[in-house]
Amino acid sequence: MQGLRESGVDPNILDQVKQNGIGKDLILEANIDENDEVRIVNLITYIFTQKLGFGVIIRLAEIFSKVEMLEQCGDFYKLRVPTEGKSIGWLFGWL
């Protein structure tokens, strides 16, 4: 993980690789592997997905007073924001 931190991966993403964090699947995979290793494709997918997911959450937080993450599994995020008079079409940029 130190190498990832040094290469500029967001520490908030890396700090979630723990037993009760968003990256718990990586911990599970390492525990199953006899060498405590994780496949690189799974690590890269995790980092990519979280980087984009956190970006969406940050952007939504700039627009709405509250953003709740209801569920996150793999590349699936289920978020809730108050409508604040905005339609779902407005949110996605449709008229």
Sequence and secondary structure as in RCSB ss.txt:
>XXXX:A:sequence
MQGLRESGVDPNILDQVKQNGIGKDLILEANIDENDEVRIVNLITYIFTQKLGFGVIIRLAEIFSKVEMLEQCGD
FYKLRVPTEGKSIGWLFGWL
>XXXX:A:secstr
 HHHHHTT  HHHHTT STTSTTHHHHHHHHHSTT    HHHHHHHHHHHHHHHHHHHHHHHHSS  EEEEEETT
EEEEE   TT  HHHHTT  
